[in-house]
Amino acid sequence: MSQTSDISTSPSNPLHGDAGHGGDHHVHDPHVAHHFDSMGQQVDAGKLGMWVFLATEILMFGGLFCAYAVYRGNHPEVFAYAHHYLDTSLGALNTVILIASSLTMAWAVRCSQLGKQRALLICLVLTLLGGFGFLCVKTIEYNHKAHTGKWIGSANMYHPKYVADKRDEKGKLKAPQEKNEANDAKGSGEAPVGGGVTTPAASTDGPDRSAIAAPAAGPAGVSASILDEDHAKAAHAAGHTMTYEDLPKAEQERVHIFFQIYYLMTGLHSFHVILGMFLIFWLVVRAAKPGDRKWIVPLFPAAMGLFLVYVGIVTHSTGVMISGVVIAGLLGLYALWRVRGGAGESDQAGDFGPTYFAPVDIVGLYWHLVDLIWIFLFPLLYLIH
């Protein structure tokens, strides 16, 4: 064998982990794919791939944010009126949940770097619970809107093709009756009625105009409230307590656009949360001891089954509830059967440690992006004023 060949296959060569080829014993780091020369090269390639993927995600959501900006810029009074139907308290709760899950995910990355296996598992499980918490709150929000006529497409009471009994004899959309009850509006997070200063609706004889008054012009640096306090208060109140009758005629037919944007953006974000939860569970399985994985594997699908039970209870859907019970029950029995099979290699550590933690780091990048997108969605949809 030539000198060059001896050097390239030597165990001391940092670019190769092979002791030899052919009939020799093959020594290779099990965590390094064969098409990479070293762990460092594999980590760099993995992170580069994840950053490219995250860039495409930003482009996709960026298009939705642009659509939001265009519609809100062209129809500000529609957004000022419709956003009152969103429950700010539930949106804030989801924000806290996702921020906390980002903390536990970052902590999980640090624990994997330090080789703290138990702390790593705890942090990953807490992050998973944060994802479930977010989905549970979203279920409550979606269910309330579905039962009050603020659902998707023509199921929205403001949609031009909504059921006929919601329109008068002239085909004009009736004002939502539930807004006439102050207590119901307060309890459901809907817009309050009465007691506020409103701007009269535009005349139907002329062109439709925005119902939100333009700010008073004044010298630079001088507050409008100093120059015209009454006008500033009236404009502020018009944006906060706007009623359906205050909207120009043409804008009354466009209220449903706000809800379509809301469901598109939050629904797509929720799908990314679910995808991130699957990735985190994959980390949980790999971080556990090999002997414990056979009963851990069915836990996440069983948890998803229990979540379906929860969705069925909230939405009063018997079919969804039964499906959840069947899924959770079958997978729970499967887990018990696998545990009865024996302990296995329970003394062997999990896959992640100080020398190999790249998957935890890369999945963490994805989860942080999911949380960051919600940080933008919450104020844009829930805190318009």
C-alpha positions as a Markdown table, in Angstrom:
| # | Residue | x | y | z |
|---|---|---|---|---|
| 1 | Met | 0.0 | 0.0 | 0.0 |
| 2 | Ser | 1.4 | 3.4 | -0.9 |
| 3 | Gln | 2.2 | 6.1 | 1.6 |
| 4 | Thr | -0.6 | 8.3 | 0.4 |
| 5 | Ser | -3.2 | 5.5 | 0.9 |
| 6 | Asp | -1.8 | 4.8 | 4.4 |
| 7 | Ile | -2.3 | 8.5 | 5.4 |
| 8 | Ser | -5.8 | 8.8 | 4.0 |
| 9 | Thr | -7.1 | 5.8 | 5.9 |
| 10 | Ser | -5.2 | 6.3 | 9.1 |
| 11 | Pro | -7.3 | 6.6 | 12.3 |
| 12 | Ser | -5.3 | 9.7 | 13.3 |
| 13 | Asn | -6.5 | 11.5 | 10.2 |
| 14 | Pro | -9.2 | 14.0 | 11.4 |
| 15 | Leu | -11.0 | 14.0 | 8.1 |
| 16 | His | -11.6 | 10.2 | 8.2 |
| 17 | Gly | -12.9 | 8.0 | 10.9 |
| 18 | Asp | -12.1 | 4.8 | 9.1 |
| 19 | Ala | -9.4 | 2.4 | 10.2 |
| 20 | Gly | -9.4 | 0.8 | 6.8 |
| 21 | His | -11.5 | -0.4 | 3.9 |
| 22 | Gly | -12.3 | -3.7 | 2.3 |
| 23 | Gly | -11.7 | -6.5 | 4.8 |
| 24 | Asp | -10.5 | -4.2 | 7.6 |
| 25 | His | -12.7 | -3.2 | 10.6 |
| 26 | His | -14.8 | -0.1 | 9.7 |
| 27 | Val | -14.6 | 2.6 | 12.4 |
| 28 | His | -17.0 | 5.5 | 11.9 |
| 29 | Asp | -18.7 | 8.0 | 14.2 |
| 30 | Pro | -22.4 | 6.8 | 14.1 |
| 31 | His | -23.6 | 10.4 | 14.2 |
| 32 | Val | -21.7 | 11.5 | 11.1 |
| 33 | Ala | -23.2 | 10.6 | 7.8 |
| 34 | His | -20.9 | 8.8 | 5.4 |
| 35 | His | -21.0 | 11.6 | 2.8 |
| 36 | Phe | -19.4 | 14.1 | 5.3 |
| 37 | Asp | -15.7 | 14.1 | 6.2 |
| 38 | Ser | -16.2 | 15.3 | 9.8 |
| 39 | Met | -18.7 | 16.3 | 12.4 |
| 40 | Gly | -17.9 | 20.0 | 11.9 |
| 41 | Gln | -18.7 | 19.8 | 8.2 |
| 42 | Gln | -22.0 | 18.0 | 8.9 |
| 43 | Val | -23.0 | 20.6 | 11.4 |
| 44 | Asp | -22.2 | 23.5 | 9.1 |
| 45 | Ala | -24.1 | 21.9 | 6.3 |
| 46 | Gly | -27.1 | 21.2 | 8.5 |
| 47 | Lys | -27.2 | 24.8 | 9.8 |
| 48 | Leu | -26.9 | 26.3 | 6.4 |
| 49 | Gly | -29.8 | 24.1 | 5.1 |
| 50 | Met | -32.0 | 25.2 | 8.1 |
| 51 | Trp | -31.2 | 28.9 | 7.5 |
| 52 | Val | -32.1 | 28.6 | 3.8 |
| 53 | Phe | -35.3 | 26.9 | 4.8 |
| 54 | Leu | -36.1 | 29.6 | 7.4 |
| 55 | Ala | -35.5 | 32.2 | 4.7 |
| 56 | Thr | -38.2 | 30.6 | 2.5 |
| 57 | Glu | -40.5 | 30.6 | 5.5 |
| 58 | Ile | -39.9 | 34.3 | 6.0 |
| 59 | Leu | -40.6 | 34.9 | 2.3 |
| 60 | Met | -43.9 | 33.1 | 2.6 |
| 61 | Phe | -45.1 | 34.9 | 5.7 |
| 62 | Gly | -43.7 | 38.1 | 4.3 |
| 63 | Gly | -46.1 | 37.9 | 1.4 |
| 64 | Leu | -49.0 | 37.5 | 3.9 |
| 65 | Phe | -47.8 | 40.5 | 5.9 |
| 66 | Cys | -47.7 | 42.5 | 2.7 |
| 67 | Ala | -51.3 | 41.5 | 1.9 |
| 68 | Tyr | -52.2 | 42.5 | 5.5 |
| 69 | Ala | -50.5 | 45.9 | 5.0 |
| 70 | Val | -52.3 | 46.5 | 1.7 |
| 71 | Tyr | -55.8 | 45.7 | 2.9 |
| 72 | Arg | -55.3 | 47.5 | 6.2 |
| 73 | Gly | -54.0 | 50.6 | 4.4 |
| 74 | Asn | -56.9 | 50.6 | 2.0 |
| 75 | His | -59.6 | 49.7 | 4.5 |
| 76 | Pro | -58.4 | 51.0 | 8.0 |
| 77 | Glu | -62.0 | 51.4 | 9.3 |
| 78 | Val | -62.7 | 47.7 | 8.6 |
| 79 | Phe | -59.8 | 46.5 | 10.6 |
| 80 | Ala | -60.5 | 49.0 | 13.4 |
| 81 | Tyr | -64.0 | 47.6 | 13.7 |
| 82 | Ala | -63.5 | 43.9 | 13.1 |
| 83 | His | -60.4 | 43.4 | 15.3 |
| 84 | His | -62.6 | 44.0 | 18.4 |
| 85 | Tyr | -64.0 | 40.5 | 17.8 |
| 86 | Leu | -60.6 | 39.0 | 18.7 |
| 87 | Asp | -60.0 | 38.2 | 22.4 |
| 88 | Thr | -56.9 | 40.1 | 23.4 |
| 89 | Ser | -56.6 | 38.1 | 26.7 |
| 90 | Leu | -56.4 | 34.8 | 24.9 |
| 91 | Gly | -53.9 | 36.3 | 22.3 |
| 92 | Ala | -51.8 | 37.6 | 25.2 |
| 93 | Leu | -51.9 | 34.2 | 26.9 |
| 94 | Asn | -50.7 | 32.5 | 23.7 |
| 95 | Thr | -47.9 | 35.0 | 23.5 |
| 96 | Val | -46.7 | 34.2 | 27.0 |
| 97 | Ile | -46.9 | 30.5 | 26.3 |
| 98 | Leu | -44.8 | 30.7 | 23.1 |
| 99 | Ile | -42.2 | 33.0 | 24.7 |
| 100 | Ala | -41.9 | 30.5 | 27.6 |
| 101 | Ser | -41.5 | 27.6 | 25.2 |
| 102 | Ser | -38.7 | 29.5 | 23.4 |
| 103 | Leu | -37.0 | 29.8 | 26.8 |
| 104 | Thr | -37.3 | 26.1 | 27.5 |
| 105 | Met | -36.1 | 25.3 | 23.9 |
| 106 | Ala | -33.0 | 27.4 | 24.3 |
| 107 | Trp | -32.4 | 25.8 | 27.7 |
| 108 | Ala | -32.7 | 22.4 | 26.0 |
| 109 | Val | -29.9 | 23.3 | 23.6 |
| 110 | Arg | -27.7 | 24.4 | 26.5 |
| 111 | Cys | -28.4 | 21.2 | 28.4 |
| 112 | Ser | -27.5 | 19.1 | 25.4 |
| 113 | Gln | -24.2 | 21.0 | 25.1 |
| 114 | Leu | -23.4 | 20.3 | 28.8 |
| 115 | Gly | -24.5 | 16.7 | 28.6 |
| 116 | Lys | -27.3 | 17.0 | 31.1 |
| 117 | Gln | -29.6 | 14.3 | 29.8 |
| 118 | Arg | -32.3 | 14.6 | 32.4 |
| 119 | Ala | -32.6 | 18.4 | 32.2 |
| 120 | Leu | -32.6 | 18.1 | 28.3 |
| 121 | Leu | -35.6 | 15.7 | 28.4 |
| 122 | Ile | -37.5 | 18.0 | 30.9 |
| 123 | Cys | -36.9 | 21.1 | 28.8 |
| 124 | Leu | -38.0 | 19.3 | 25.6 |
| 125 | Val | -41.2 | 18.0 | 27.3 |
| 126 | Leu | -42.0 | 21.5 | 28.6 |
| 127 | Thr | -41.6 | 22.9 | 25.1 |
| 128 | Leu | -44.0 | 20.3 | 23.9 |
| 129 | Leu | -46.5 | 21.2 | 26.6 |
| 130 | Gly | -46.2 | 24.8 | 25.4 |
| 131 | Gly | -47.2 | 23.8 | 21.9 |
| 132 | Phe | -50.2 | 21.9 | 23.2 |
| 133 | Gly | -51.2 | 24.9 | 25.4 |
| 134 | Phe | -51.0 | 27.2 | 22.3 |
| 135 | Leu | -53.3 | 24.8 | 20.3 |
| 136 | Cys | -55.7 | 24.5 | 23.1 |
| 137 | Val | -56.1 | 28.3 | 23.4 |
| 138 | Lys | -56.5 | 28.5 | 19.6 |
| 139 | Thr | -59.2 | 25.9 | 19.7 |
| 140 | Ile | -61.2 | 28.0 | 22.2 |
| 141 | Glu | -60.8 | 31.1 | 20.0 |
| 142 | Tyr | -61.8 | 29.3 | 16.7 |
| 143 | Asn | -64.7 | 27.6 | 18.3 |
| 144 | His | -66.2 | 30.8 | 19.7 |
| 145 | Lys | -66.0 | 32.5 | 16.3 |
| 146 | Ala | -67.5 | 29.6 | 14.5 |
| 147 | His | -70.5 | 29.6 | 16.8 |
| 148 | Thr | -71.0 | 33.4 | 16.5 |
| 149 | Gly | -70.9 | 33.7 | 12.8 |
| 150 | Lys | -67.3 | 34.8 | 12.3 |
| 151 | Trp | -66.0 | 31.8 | 10.6 |
| 152 | Ile | -64.2 | 31.1 | 7.3 |
| 153 | Gly | -65.6 | 32.1 | 3.9 |
| 154 | Ser | -69.3 | 32.2 | 3.4 |
| 155 | Ala | -69.8 | 31.0 | 7.0 |
| 156 | Asn | -68.9 | 34.5 | 8.1 |
| 157 | Met | -71.9 | 36.6 | 8.8 |
| 158 | Tyr | -70.3 | 39.6 | 7.0 |
| 159 | His | -69.7 | 37.6 | 3.8 |
| 160 | Pro | -71.8 | 38.8 | 0.8 |
| 161 | Lys | -73.0 | 35.2 | 0.3 |
| 162 | Tyr | -74.0 | 34.5 | 3.9 |
| 163 | Val | -77.4 | 33.0 | 4.6 |
| 164 | Ala | -80.4 | 35.2 | 3.4 |
| 165 | Asp | -82.0 | 35.6 | 6.8 |
| 166 | Lys | -79.1 | 37.8 | 7.8 |
| 167 | Arg | -80.0 | 40.4 | 5.2 |
| 168 | Asp | -83.0 | 42.7 | 4.9 |
| 169 | Glu | -85.4 | 43.0 | 2.1 |
| 170 | Lys | -83.0 | 45.3 | 0.1 |
| 171 | Gly | -80.2 | 42.8 | 0.4 |
| 172 | Lys | -78.2 | 45.0 | 2.9 |
| 173 | Leu | -76.4 | 43.1 | 5.6 |
| 174 | Lys | -78.0 | 43.5 | 9.0 |
| 175 | Ala | -76.0 | 44.7 | 11.9 |
| 176 | Pro | -75.0 | 41.8 | 14.2 |
| 177 | Gln | -77.6 | 41.4 | 16.9 |
| 178 | Glu | -75.2 | 40.2 | 19.6 |
| 179 | Lys | -73.4 | 43.5 | 19.6 |
| 180 | Asn | -76.5 | 45.1 | 21.0 |
| 181 | Glu | -75.9 | 43.3 | 24.3 |
| 182 | Ala | -73.1 | 45.0 | 26.2 |
| 183 | Asn | -72.6 | 42.1 | 28.6 |
| 184 | Asp | -72.2 | 39.6 | 25.8 |
| 185 | Ala | -69.8 | 41.8 | 24.1 |
| 186 | Lys | -67.8 | 42.3 | 27.2 |
| 187 | Gly | -67.7 | 38.5 | 28.0 |
| 188 | Ser | -66.7 | 37.4 | 24.5 |
| 189 | Gly | -64.1 | 40.1 | 23.8 |
| 190 | Glu | -66.3 | 41.7 | 21.2 |
| 191 | Ala | -66.5 | 45.4 | 20.6 |
| 192 | Pro | -68.4 | 47.5 | 23.2 |
| 193 | Val | -71.4 | 49.4 | 22.2 |
| 194 | Gly | -72.7 | 52.8 | 23.3 |
| 195 | Gly | -71.1 | 55.5 | 25.3 |
| 196 | Gly | -68.4 | 56.2 | 22.7 |
| 197 | Val | -68.0 | 59.0 | 20.2 |
| 198 | Thr | -68.6 | 57.7 | 16.7 |
| 199 | Thr | -68.2 | 59.2 | 13.3 |
| 200 | Pro | -71.4 | 59.4 | 11.2 |
| 201 | Ala | -71.5 | 57.0 | 8.3 |
| 202 | Ala | -70.8 | 58.4 | 4.8 |
| 203 | Ser | -73.7 | 59.4 | 2.7 |
| 204 | Thr | -74.9 | 56.8 | 0.3 |
| 205 | Asp | -75.4 | 59.5 | -2.4 |
| 206 | Gly | -71.7 | 60.3 | -2.7 |
| 207 | Pro | -68.5 | 58.2 | -2.9 |
| 208 | Asp | -67.6 | 56.0 | 0.1 |
| 209 | Arg | -65.0 | 57.5 | 2.4 |
| 210 | Ser | -63.1 | 56.4 | 5.4 |
| 211 | Ala | -65.0 | 56.9 | 8.7 |
| 212 | Ile | -61.8 | 57.5 | 10.6 |
| 213 | Ala | -61.1 | 61.2 | 10.7 |
| 214 | Ala | -57.7 | 62.5 | 9.5 |
| 215 | Pro | -55.3 | 63.8 | 12.2 |
| 216 | Ala | -55.2 | 67.6 | 12.6 |
| 217 | Ala | -52.3 | 69.3 | 10.9 |
| 218 | Gly | -50.0 | 71.4 | 13.0 |
| 219 | Pro | -46.5 | 72.6 | 13.5 |
| 220 | Ala | -43.9 | 69.9 | 13.7 |
| 221 | Gly | -43.4 | 68.5 | 17.2 |
| 222 | Val | -46.7 | 69.8 | 18.5 |
| 223 | Ser | -49.2 | 67.2 | 19.6 |
| 224 | Ala | -52.6 | 67.3 | 17.9 |
| 225 | Ser | -54.3 | 67.1 | 21.4 |
| 226 | Ile | -52.7 | 70.5 | 22.2 |
| 227 | Leu | -54.0 | 72.2 | 19.1 |
| 228 | Asp | -57.5 | 70.5 | 19.1 |
| 229 | Glu | -58.2 | 68.4 | 22.1 |
| 230 | Asp | -61.8 | 67.7 | 21.3 |
| 231 | His | -61.0 | 66.7 | 17.7 |
| 232 | Ala | -58.3 | 64.3 | 18.9 |
| 233 | Lys | -60.5 | 62.7 | 21.4 |
| 234 | Ala | -63.3 | 62.2 | 18.8 |
| 235 | Ala | -60.9 | 60.7 | 16.3 |
| 236 | His | -59.4 | 58.4 | 19.0 |
| 237 | Ala | -62.9 | 57.2 | 20.1 |
| 238 | Ala | -64.0 | 56.7 | 16.5 |
| 239 | Gly | -61.2 | 54.2 | 16.0 |
| 240 | His | -62.0 | 52.3 | 19.3 |
| 241 | Thr | -65.8 | 52.2 | 19.6 |
| 242 | Met | -66.7 | 52.1 | 15.9 |
| 243 | Thr | -70.0 | 50.3 | 15.3 |
| 244 | Tyr | -71.2 | 48.5 | 12.2 |
| 245 | Glu | -73.5 | 51.5 | 11.3 |
| 246 | Asp | -70.5 | 53.8 | 11.3 |
| 247 | Leu | -68.9 | 52.0 | 8.4 |
| 248 | Pro | -69.3 | 53.4 | 4.9 |
| 249 | Lys | -71.7 | 51.3 | 2.8 |
| 250 | Ala | -69.0 | 49.7 | 0.7 |
| 251 | Glu | -66.9 | 48.9 | 3.7 |
| 252 | Gln | -69.7 | 47.0 | 5.4 |
| 253 | Glu | -69.3 | 44.3 | 2.6 |
| 254 | Arg | -65.6 | 44.0 | 3.3 |
| 255 | Val | -65.6 | 43.2 | 7.0 |
| 256 | His | -65.2 | 39.5 | 6.2 |
| 257 | Ile | -61.8 | 40.2 | 4.6 |
| 258 | Phe | -60.3 | 40.9 | 8.0 |
| 259 | Phe | -61.4 | 37.5 | 9.2 |
| 260 | Gln | -60.1 | 35.7 | 6.1 |
| 261 | Ile | -56.7 | 37.3 | 6.7 |
| 262 | Tyr | -56.8 | 36.4 | 10.4 |
| 263 | Tyr | -57.6 | 32.7 | 9.7 |
| 264 | Leu | -55.1 | 32.4 | 6.9 |
| 265 | Met | -52.2 | 33.8 | 9.0 |
| 266 | Thr | -53.0 | 32.2 | 12.3 |
| 267 | Gly | -54.0 | 28.9 | 10.8 |
| 268 | Leu | -50.8 | 28.7 | 8.8 |
| 269 | His | -48.9 | 29.6 | 11.9 |
| 270 | Ser | -50.7 | 26.9 | 13.9 |
| 271 | Phe | -49.7 | 24.3 | 11.3 |
| 272 | His | -46.1 | 25.3 | 11.8 |
| 273 | Val | -46.5 | 24.9 | 15.5 |
| 274 | Ile | -47.8 | 21.3 | 15.0 |
| 275 | Leu | -44.9 | 20.5 | 12.7 |
| 276 | Gly | -42.4 | 21.9 | 15.3 |
| 277 | Met | -44.0 | 19.7 | 17.9 |
| 278 | Phe | -43.4 | 16.6 | 15.8 |
| 279 | Leu | -39.8 | 17.6 | 15.4 |
| 280 | Ile | -39.4 | 18.2 | 19.2 |
| 281 | Phe | -40.9 | 14.8 | 20.0 |
| 282 | Trp | -38.4 | 13.3 | 17.6 |
| 283 | Leu | -35.7 | 14.9 | 19.8 |
| 284 | Val | -37.4 | 13.5 | 22.9 |
| 285 | Val | -37.2 | 10.0 | 21.5 |
| 286 | Arg | -33.5 | 10.4 | 20.6 |
| 287 | Ala | -32.6 | 12.0 | 23.9 |
| 288 | Ala | -34.1 | 9.2 | 25.9 |
| 289 | Lys | -32.2 | 6.0 | 26.8 |
| 290 | Pro | -32.6 | 3.3 | 24.1 |
| 291 | Gly | -34.4 | 1.0 | 26.6 |
| 292 | Asp | -37.0 | 3.7 | 27.3 |
| 293 | Arg | -37.8 | 4.6 | 23.7 |
| 294 | Lys | -40.2 | 1.8 | 23.1 |
| 295 | Trp | -42.7 | 3.2 | 25.6 |
| 296 | Ile | -41.9 | 6.9 | 24.8 |
| 297 | Val | -42.6 | 6.5 | 21.0 |
| 298 | Pro | -46.4 | 6.0 | 21.4 |
| 299 | Leu | -46.8 | 8.9 | 23.9 |
| 300 | Phe | -46.9 | 11.8 | 21.5 |
| 301 | Pro | -49.5 | 10.2 | 19.2 |
| 302 | Ala | -51.5 | 9.3 | 22.3 |
| 303 | Ala | -51.2 | 12.9 | 23.5 |
| 304 | Met | -52.5 | 14.1 | 20.0 |
| 305 | Gly | -55.4 | 11.7 | 20.5 |
| 306 | Leu | -56.2 | 13.2 | 23.9 |
| 307 | Phe | -56.0 | 16.7 | 22.2 |
| 308 | Leu | -58.6 | 15.5 | 19.7 |
| 309 | Val | -60.8 | 14.5 | 22.7 |
| 310 | Tyr | -60.4 | 18.0 | 24.0 |
| 311 | Val | -61.3 | 19.5 | 20.6 |
| 312 | Gly | -64.4 | 17.3 | 20.5 |
| 313 | Ile | -65.4 | 18.5 | 24.0 |
| 314 | Val | -64.9 | 22.2 | 23.2 |
| 315 | Thr | -66.7 | 22.0 | 19.8 |
| 316 | His | -69.3 | 19.5 | 20.9 |
| 317 | Ser | -68.3 | 17.1 | 18.1 |
| 318 | Thr | -68.9 | 13.5 | 19.1 |
| 319 | Gly | -67.1 | 12.2 | 16.0 |
| 320 | Val | -63.9 | 14.0 | 16.9 |
| 321 | Met | -64.1 | 13.0 | 20.5 |
| 322 | Ile | -64.6 | 9.3 | 19.6 |
| 323 | Ser | -61.6 | 9.4 | 17.2 |
| 324 | Gly | -59.4 | 10.9 | 19.9 |
| 325 | Val | -60.5 | 8.3 | 22.4 |
| 326 | Val | -59.7 | 5.4 | 20.0 |
| 327 | Ile | -56.3 | 6.9 | 19.0 |
| 328 | Ala | -55.2 | 7.6 | 22.6 |
| 329 | Gly | -56.5 | 4.2 | 23.9 |
| 330 | Leu | -54.9 | 2.1 | 21.2 |
| 331 | Leu | -51.5 | 3.8 | 21.4 |
| 332 | Gly | -51.6 | 3.7 | 25.2 |
| 333 | Leu | -52.2 | 0.0 | 25.2 |
| 334 | Tyr | -49.4 | -0.5 | 22.6 |
| 335 | Ala | -47.0 | 1.4 | 24.9 |
| 336 | Leu | -47.9 | -0.8 | 27.9 |
| 337 | Trp | -47.4 | -3.9 | 25.8 |
| 338 | Arg | -44.0 | -2.7 | 24.6 |
| 339 | Val | -42.9 | -1.9 | 28.2 |
| 340 | Arg | -43.9 | -5.4 | 29.3 |
| 341 | Gly | -41.6 | -6.8 | 26.7 |
| 342 | Gly | -38.4 | -6.0 | 28.8 |
| 343 | Ala | -36.1 | -3.2 | 29.9 |
| 344 | Gly | -33.6 | -3.4 | 27.0 |
| 345 | Glu | -30.5 | -1.3 | 27.0 |
| 346 | Ser | -31.7 | 1.0 | 29.8 |
| 347 | Asp | -28.2 | 1.9 | 31.0 |
| 348 | Gln | -27.1 | 3.4 | 27.6 |
| 349 | Ala | -27.3 | 7.2 | 27.4 |
| 350 | Gly | -29.3 | 9.1 | 24.8 |
| 351 | Asp | -27.9 | 10.3 | 21.5 |
| 352 | Phe | -27.2 | 13.9 | 22.5 |
| 353 | Gly | -24.2 | 15.2 | 24.5 |
| 354 | Pro | -21.3 | 17.7 | 24.4 |
| 355 | Thr | -19.9 | 16.1 | 21.2 |
| 356 | Tyr | -23.2 | 15.8 | 19.3 |
| 357 | Phe | -26.1 | 18.3 | 19.8 |
| 358 | Ala | -26.7 | 19.7 | 16.3 |
| 359 | Pro | -30.2 | 18.3 | 15.9 |
| 360 | Val | -31.4 | 20.0 | 19.1 |
| 361 | Asp | -29.8 | 23.3 | 17.9 |
| 362 | Ile | -31.3 | 23.1 | 14.4 |
| 363 | Val | -34.8 | 22.3 | 15.6 |
| 364 | Gly | -34.5 | 25.1 | 18.2 |
| 365 | Leu | -33.8 | 27.5 | 15.3 |
| 366 | Tyr | -37.1 | 26.5 | 13.7 |
| 367 | Trp | -39.1 | 26.7 | 16.9 |
| 368 | His | -37.7 | 30.2 | 17.6 |
| 369 | Leu | -38.9 | 31.4 | 14.2 |
| 370 | Val | -42.4 | 30.0 | 14.8 |
| 371 | Asp | -42.5 | 32.0 | 18.1 |
| 372 | Leu | -41.1 | 35.1 | 16.4 |
| 373 | Ile | -43.8 | 35.1 | 13.7 |
| 374 | Trp | -46.4 | 35.0 | 16.5 |
| 375 | Ile | -44.8 | 38.0 | 18.1 |
| 376 | Phe | -45.6 | 39.9 | 14.9 |
| 377 | Leu | -49.1 | 38.4 | 14.5 |
| 378 | Phe | -50.3 | 39.3 | 18.0 |
| 379 | Pro | -50.0 | 43.1 | 17.8 |
| 380 | Leu | -51.0 | 43.3 | 14.1 |
| 381 | Leu | -54.2 | 41.4 | 14.6 |
| 382 | Tyr | -55.1 | 41.9 | 18.2 |
| 383 | Leu | -53.7 | 45.3 | 19.1 |
| 384 | Ile | -54.5 | 47.4 | 16.1 |
| 385 | His | -55.1 | 50.5 | 18.2 |
